[in-house]
């Protein structure tokens, strides 16, 4: 997060002093923000702190609460698995078609390959949470 702030601050100061914007700073900042989002999601699922609407679940009995929690974890796993699949396809297409980034001209797959890798990390944490709830009676 500090790197994002420093990169953005550098761009703002340079734009203010020279009236020229560094286009690559947005590219790097967006990549770092997506990276942080996935790492934070993996940590949140590990701790059970993910965003959840629990109004009805909290009013259910223990057996139903467990069922709803398992269902929500399974649906979360499905969503992240789809993100992993389509992210991997996107990264492969970027590699195969030799797409370059607009700001730095680097191969785009350097940025997009992290999407399926970090989605796999989040998926592993969701499965870990699912197994924890499943084993607990």
N, C-alpha and C positions, 0 to 999 in steps of 0.2 A: 504494500500500500504506500509505503514511503517512496518507493521508486516511481510509482504513478504520480504522486504529488510533485516530486522533484522534476520529472520529465515535463509535466504540464506547466509547472512554474517556469521552467527554463524557456518553454515555448512562448508563454505569455510575456515574459520579460524581453525576449528577443523580438517578438512582434511589436511590443510597445516601443522599444528603442530603435528598431530598424524598419519597422513597417513590413517585415517579411516573416511569414509563418513557416515553420519547419513541418512539412507534411508528415514526415516519418514519425513524429512524436505521437500523433493520433493512432497510428498503426500499432506502435509498441504499447501504448497505454491500453488500447482495447484488448490486445492479446493478454496483457498482464491482468486486466480486470476479469476476463473470462477464466483465466487460470485460477485466480483467487476465488472466484465463484464456485468452481468445481471442488477445490480443496476445502472450502468452507462447507459445502454441501456434504462432502464425505464426513467431515468432523461432526456436523449437525446430526446426520443419521446415526453416527456412532454413539453420540451422547443422547439421542432421542429428543433433540431440540429443533427438529425440522418444523416448518410451518404446518399447522394442522388445525382443522376445524373440529373441535371436540365437544361441542354443545350436546349433541345427542349421545355420543359415545360415553361421556361421563355420567349420563343418566341411566345407562344400561347396566344390567347385572354383570358380575365378574365374567361369566361364561361368554356372554354376548360382547362384552368389552374386548375380550381376547380375540374373538372371531373378527370383529371390526378392525382391530389392530392388524391382524394377519392379512385381512383383505386389503387394507390400505398399503401395507408393505409390499404385498404381491403386485398391486397396481403400480406402485412407485417403481418397483423392479422392472415391470413391463415397459413403463415409459422410458426409463434410463436405458434399458436394453435396446429399444428402438432408436434412441439417440445415439447409442454406441454403434449400432448397425449403419445408420444413415451417415453418421459422422465418419466412420471408416470408409464408406463408399465415397464421400466427398473428398477425404484426404487422398484416397487412391486416385480419384479423377484429377485432383490438383497435381499429383505427382506424374500421372500418366500423360496428361495434356501439357505439362510444363508451364503451368500458370504461375505468373510472378505477381508479387505484391505491388500495389500502386505507389507506395511511398518510397520504399527502399529498393524495389526491384528484386527482392529475394524470392526464392521459390516459395510459393504459397503453402505448400505442404508442410513447411517448417512450422507454420502457425496451426494449420488444421489437424496435424497428426496428434496434437495434444487433446483434442476433443474426445476421440474414442478411448485414448489411454486414461484420461481422467474420469470419463464416464464409467470405465471398467472399475476404477477405484471406488466410485460412488456405489456402483452395483454390488461390489464386494461387501461394502459396509451395510447395504440394505439387506443382503442375504445373511450377513452375520446377525443383524438385528432380528430378522425373521426366524432364524434358527434359535436364537435366544428366547424369543417369545414362544416358539413352538415347543421347546423342551420344558419350559416353565409351566407347571400345571396349577 
